[in-house]
């Protein structure tokens, strides 16, 4: 069974796409473009940043990396 964006991220699909547009389809942490990655992006619900799979389990956020 496929889950909806609202079930996965707690926001409607249109809002997820709007965030991706604001970030130019790039990871908020490393700047990698979604087209260049073989991983999917996910939403950090605390910061509302979209991050690539490399940072899912590290706890990295744009704010923590910036220092």
C-alpha positions in Angstrom: 0.0 0.0 0.0 1.4 3.4 -1.0 1.4 6.1 1.6 0.6 9.7 0.8 2.9 12.7 1.3 0.6 13.8 4.1 0.9 10.4 5.9 4.7 10.4 5.4 5.6 14.0 6.1 2.5 15.5 7.7 2.1 18.1 4.9 0.2 18.1 1.6 2.1 17.1 -1.6 1.8 20.7 -2.9 3.6 22.1 0.2 6.3 19.4 -0.2 6.9 20.5 -3.8 6.9 24.2 -2.7 9.7 23.5 -0.2 11.6 21.6 -2.9 11.2 24.6 -5.2 12.5 27.0 -2.5 15.5 24.8 -2.1 16.0 24.5 -5.9 15.6 20.7 -5.5 18.8 20.5 -3.5 19.6 19.1 -0.1 19.6 21.7 2.6 22.7 20.4 4.2 25.2 19.4 1.4 23.6 21.1 -1.6 23.4 18.0 -3.7 20.8 18.2 -6.4 18.1 15.6 -6.3 18.8 14.6 -10.0 22.4 13.8 -9.1 21.5 11.5 -6.2 20.3 7.9 -6.2 18.5 8.5 -2.9 15.3 10.2 -2.1 14.8 13.4 -0.1 12.9 13.5 3.1 11.6 16.2 5.3 13.2 17.1 8.6 10.0 17.9 10.5 11.8 20.0 13.2 13.4 22.4 10.8 11.2 21.9 7.7 14.3 21.3 5.6 14.5 18.7 2.9 17.6 16.6 3.2 19.0 13.7 1.1 19.4 10.2 2.4 23.0 10.8 3.4 21.9 12.8 6.4 18.8 10.9 7.5 20.4 9.0 10.3 23.3 11.4 11.2 21.1 14.1 12.9 22.7 16.8 10.7 20.7 19.9 10.0 21.7 23.0 8.1 21.8 24.8 11.5 24.1 22.2 13.1 26.5 22.1 10.1 26.7 25.9 9.9 27.9 25.8 13.4 
